[in-house]
Amino acid sequence: MESPTKKKSGHEVLDGSNIMELVGNEEVFTHFVDHKFHELDNDRDGKLSVNELHPAVADIGAALGLPAQGSSPGSDHIYSEVFSEFTHGKQEKVSKTEFREVLSDILLGMAAGLKRDPIVILRIDGEDLLEFVSSPSFEPEMISISSEIELSSADQGLTLRDFIIKALEKLTVEQGIPPTSDSWVVSNILEPALQQCAGHDWEKPVSQETFLVEFKKAVENVAQHLKEQPVIVAHSENTFDGTGIKRLLSNKFELDKTLNVAIENVPKDRNGKMSKEHLRVALDVLAPSAGLPPLGAVEEMDKVIGDVFKLVNADDGKMVKEDEFKKLLTEILGSILLQLEGIPILVSTNSVVHEPLASSSTLLQP
């Protein structure tokens, strides 16, 4: 399967459209499932054991952009959820019909996520960087950055080299610089570029005039290295402004259905009461329906949710009836909505793609 992309202004936009086309075409999807099932069914018994499912779950994780299994408790929770989807929480073999149904649900979920929050694939080859250097905004922006660095490092006695490195770290993909936090970018682009233009003045204290001249040379060197070794960056933006919560709260039928799903696995005591300590778990279950990220995924959102939980005493561990539990969840959603309407949260991420887009997940290849 090709990467689910649309071309836009020289960039690729991953919006899930090709995944929708694949799952929506009965004949093609049947062939796709047959091929994948046969590939995984090592003993050819017509069913997939837990061991045979491992590669499929690992590949789904890769397609979702998760780190390898075992590297993070947060992502391991998602891997176990995917396993449970296939096995229904039991250590049983999975038929081709079950495999098809779950795979279809997962792929459609991925497509819906990409449609809601498309990922733009940028090819950073030095052209945008050279354009920035020659633009009228270059000098004022760099003077502003230089002042910021001076204020934050006044007592550190920075050399010209230190200044240039800190200034490069403040540039973004919009100006044509790949993420400077990526070790490959540092080793293969930034360090070689800086070594080429380092002069005897680089270890001396810096003046603004010297900084502008030398920084421009450094940036031009970086652009040359990017021309020789372009860097592919996955860029995504998401604004959490409460729109999804408002939509859910305005539809009573949908809200009731979502609340029922959220609490169906919450344990009850013999009187049918639930502990408020499970509110976070229930909120995490209904998060996709409310347009919220999973707990732990976005630091700013976790802070908003933490503040709301304090507001409604959600962490006091008291036992409440099912109706009260649902009412609390609804109140929590309403409070989060008010916070996000007042101050929306914009999350922007840039990640260097170190391999071809589809190659990290063999499950999603033809």
N, C-alpha and C positions, 0 to 999 in steps of 0.2 A: 504494500500500500504506500502511495506517495505521502509525503508530509502534508497535513491538512493546511494548505497555504493559499493565500490570495496575494497577488502582486499589488503593491501600492507605492508609488513614488520611489521606485528603485529598491524598496525594502520588501520583505516577505511578512505577511500578516497571518499568524496561525489563529483561525477563528472557528475551527471544528467542522467546517462545511464538508470536507471530504470524508470525515468520519460519519457524518449524517448520511451522506450518499451511500457509503459502504453498507451501513446497517439497514438503510431503507430499501436497498435492492435485494429482494428475497433470494434470487438465484446466485448473485455474486456473494452475498453474505453466507449462504449455505455452503458454497464451495470453500470460502475462507475458513469457516468453522471446521468443515471436514478435514481440510489440510492441516490445520493447527491441532485438531484432536488426534489425528493419525501421527503427527510429529511427536506428541507428548505420550501417547499410549505405547510405551516400550514393550509391554508383554502381550500386546494385541488381544486383550481380553474384552475390548469394547467398553471398558470403564477406566477412569483415571483414579489411581490411588493417591493418597496424601503426598507420597514421595514424587509421583509423576506430576503432581500439580505445582510442586516447588518452583520449577523454571517459569511456569506461567505467571505465578504470583510475583516472582522477582522481576519479570519483564513488565508486568503491569505497574509495579512500583517505579521502574525506570521510566516508563512512559508518562507517569504522573510527576516525574522529576524528584522522586524520593531518593535519599541516600541508601546505600546497600543495607540489607537487613542485618540487624545486630549493631548498627553504628549509632542509633539514636532511639531512646525509649518512645519518643513521640511518633517517629515513623514506624517503629516496630508495632505500635498499636494499630496503625493503619494496615500494615501487612496482615496482622492477625484478623482484622475485620474482613479483609478481602478473602482470606482463607475460609472464614466462617460463612461468607456469602456462598461459596462453592459447596462447602460440606454441611451447611445448616448447623454448624456447631458440633457436629459429630465426626468421629473418625471413620467415615464411610466412604466408599468409592462413589465417584461422580459419573453419571451417565452423560452421553453426548447431548441429550436434550437439556439437562441441567446446566451443562457447560455452556451451551449456546445462550440460554436465558440469562445467566449471570454475566457472560461476556458482553452480551448486548446491552444490559443495564449499565455496566461499567463504562463501555465505550460511549454510550449516550450521555452518561454523566460527565465524562471528559469533554465531549463536544459541547454540552451546555455550559460548562465552565469556561471553555475557550471562547464561546460566543459572547458570554457575559464579560469576560476579561481577556480579550485577545492578546496574544504575545507577538510583538513585532521583532523580527529577526533583522538585525542591522549588520551590514558589512562595513567595518571601519578600516578604510584603506589610506588614510592620510589626507584625502581631498578636503573633507570638512575642516580638518585641523588647519590646513594651509589657508583655507577661506577665512577662518577665524583670525589667523595671524595678520592677514592683509586687510581685515575689516576695520572701519573707524572705531568700533567698540573695543578693539583689542587693548589699546593702551589704557583707557579709563578703567576697564575691568581688571587689568593686571595691577594697576596702581591701587585699586580698592582691595584686591587680594593681598598685595604687599603690605598694606596698612593693617589688615586683619592679622597677618602673620607676625608683624612687629608687635602688635598689642598682646597677642597670646604668648609670645616668646621673648618678651622684653629683657628678661634676666638670663637668657640662655646663651647669649653671644653667638648667634648663628652665623655661619660662613655663607658665602654666595652659593655653594653647592647645596647646603641645607635649605636655603631659601628656594632654590629652583625645584628641589624635590617636593617641598611642602606646597609650592604653587601648582605643580603638576597634579598633586593629589586633590587639589580643589577644583580642577577642571572636570567636566562630565562628558558623557557620550554626546550630548547636544553640541558640544564644542569640538567633538571629533576624537576624544581620548577614551580608550577602553578602560574598564574598571582597574584602577591602580592597586586595588586590594588583591588582585589575582596574581599568584606567584609566577605563572607562566608569562604574563604581560611584563612583570618586573624584570624577569631574567632574560627574556628574549627581545623585548622592545625598549624599555626604559633604560636599563643599565648599559646596554651597548651604545645607545644614542648619547647618553651622558658621558660615557668614556671618550667618545669621539671628539666632543667639543670642550672637554675639561681643559682649562688653562691654568697658568700659574696664579691667577687672581682668585681661583675658586675656593681657596682655603682662607681668604682674607675676609674681614668684615665687609658688609655690602652697602652700597649707596643705591638709591632708587634708580638713578640713570644707568648705572652698571647693570643692575638687575634686569631692567627692560631689554637692554641690548643682548645680554647673555641668555636671558630666558627665551628670547625670540630665536636665537641660534639653536638652543636645545630643542625647542618645539619643532623647528624645521627638520632637525635630525630625527626626531621621533616620527614625524610624518614620512620621512624617507624609509625608515624601518617598517612602518605600517604599509607602505606601498609594496615593499618586498615580501612582507608577511602579513596580509590582512587578517584582522581579528573579527570573528563572528560573535556577536553579542545578542542574547535574548533579553528584550526590554519589555517590561509590563508595568502598567499603571492601574491602580484601582482606588476608587473613592468610596469610602464608607460614609454615607450621608443619611442612613436610616430609611431610604426609599423602600428596600425589601421588607423591613419591619412594618412600615406604614401599610404596604400592600397586604401583608399577612393579617394585620390587626383589623383591616377594613372588611375582611371576608370571613364571617363567623364560621361558615361551614369548613373552610380550609384551615382556619385556626384550630377548631375543635379536632379535626382529623390529625393535624400536625402535633397537637398536644398529646393526643392519645398514643401516637407513635413514639413520642419522646419519653413517655412514662411507662411504656409497656414492659420494659426490662428493669424498672426501678423496684428493688425489693420492698415488700410490705411486711409488717408484723402481723400477729394473729388477729389484730383488730382492724386490719386493712389500712393502717397508717404508714406513711413514708417519712424517712428522715430528710430534713432540709439539706443535709450534707450532700445529697444526690442531685441538688438543683443544677450544679455546674455540669454534671454528666448529661442531664436532660437538656440543658441549654445547648450543649455541644451537638446533640442529636438533631435538634431543630434548627441549628445555625444555617445550614444550606437553604432551608425554606425561607429564612428571614434575611438572606443576603449577607450573613456574617461569616467571618473566617473561623476556622477551627481554633479552639483555645490553644494558646501557645504559638500560634502562627504569626501574629502581628502584635508586637509589644505595646503599641499605643492603644489597640483595641482591648488588650488584656487589662490595661490600667483603667479604662472606662468601665469595663465589666466588674473589676474589683471594687471600684468606687460605688457602683450601683448595688453590688451585693452587700456592702457595708450599710448603705442607705436603708435597705429592706431587712437588715439582720438575717441575711440568707445563710450565714455560716454559724448560726448558734446551735445547730445540730438537733433542734427540737423535732418531735414527731408530729406530723399533721395529716389530716384526712386528704384523700385524693383530690377533692374539689378545691381545698385550700392550697394544695401543691400546684395545681393548674393555675389558680388565681395568682399565686406568687410568681410563677413563670411569666404570666401575662403582664404583671406589674413590672417585672424585670425588663421585659421587652419594651414596654412603654417608657421606662426611665432611660434605657439605652438610646431609644429614638430621640428623646428630648436632648440628650447630650450630643448626639451626632448631628441633629438639626442645628444646634447652636454652634458647634465646632466640628465640621466634617473632617475625617481623617483621610489624607492622601498617602497612598503607599506606592512607591516607585522602586522597582528592582531591576538591576542589570547584572546578568551572569554571562561569563564567557563560555561559549560552546566549544568544547575541546574535541568533539568528534562529530561526524555527520549526524544531522538531526534525527534520522530514523534509526541509526545503527545502534543506539543504546538499548533499544527494545526490539528483540527479534520477533516477539509475539505480534507486533503491529506491522511487520513486513510481510509481503506476499509469500 
